[in-house]
Amino acid sequence: MRVVEQRLADAVTLERDLVAEIAIVAKAMGVYVEFLGQRRADKAGQSIGTPDMLVYRAGAVLPCELKRAKNRDGTPAGRLSIGQIVAMERRQEAGVRTAVVTSVEEFVSAVNAMCRARGVRRVEA
């Protein structure tokens, strides 16, 4: 069984669970990921709206914002803050797309879209 299929078998409920799952899948895909790990960016010397992670592959960089898809009761969960929205818009104006990722499937899709845009073959996990 491929790594992604194994990892998708378990539902991701917390953002830290999503981070852990993405780290495993990214390694299997052969992409380099930097988790920026901010909690209070304004107090940590980082810009407000800094993405949760940067994905590197084939000379391209993809900023990603991680959000939980649902609360434990099934209602929608993670929402972008105003600072995140503003930063995403500024990156877009500079020609850089930011992916909002709520699942491992979305992560794999975003990485493969980045690769296609660069003319690089699809990455399998």
Residue pairs with C-beta under 8 A, 6 or more apart in sequence:
2 28
2 124
2 125
3 24
3 25
3 28
3 125
4 25
4 28
4 104
4 108
4 125
7 21
7 24
7 25
7 104
8 104
8 105
10 21
12 18
12 21
12 68
12 69
12 103
12 104
13 68
13 70
13 72
14 68
15 66
15 67
15 68
15 78
18 66
18 68
18 101
18 102
18 103
18 104
19 35
19 52
19 53
19 66
21 104
22 33
22 53
22 66
22 101
22 104
22 107
23 33
23 35
25 104
25 107
25 108
25 125
26 32
26 33
26 55
26 107
26 111
28 125
29 108
29 111
29 123
29 124
29 125
30 57
30 123
31 55
31 56
31 57
31 111
31 123
32 55
32 56
32 57
33 53
33 54
33 55
33 56
34 53
34 54
34 56
35 52
35 53
36 46
36 50
36 51
36 52
36 53
36 54
37 52
38 44
38 46
38 50
38 52
41 47
41 48
41 49
41 50
41 83
42 48
47 87
48 83
48 86
48 87
49 81
49 83
49 84
49 85
49 86
49 87
49 88
49 90
50 87
51 63
51 64
51 65
51 87
51 98
52 64
52 65
52 66
53 63
53 64
53 66
54 61
54 62
54 63
54 64
55 61
55 62
55 63
55 64
55 110
55 111
55 114
56 62
57 111
57 114
57 115
57 118
57 120
57 123
58 114
58 115
58 118
58 120
59 118
60 114
60 115
60 117
60 118
61 96
62 97
62 98
62 99
62 110
62 111
62 114
63 91
63 96
63 98
63 99
64 98
64 99
64 100
64 101
64 107
64 110
65 80
65 84
65 88
65 98
65 99
65 100
65 101
66 78
66 101
66 102
67 77
67 78
67 79
67 80
67 100
67 101
67 102
68 77
68 78
68 102
69 76
69 77
69 78
69 102
69 103
70 76
70 77
71 77
78 102
80 88
80 100
87 98
88 98
91 97
91 98
92 98
99 106
99 107
99 110
100 106
101 107
101 110
108 123
108 125
111 123
112 122
112 123
115 121
115 122
115 123
116 122
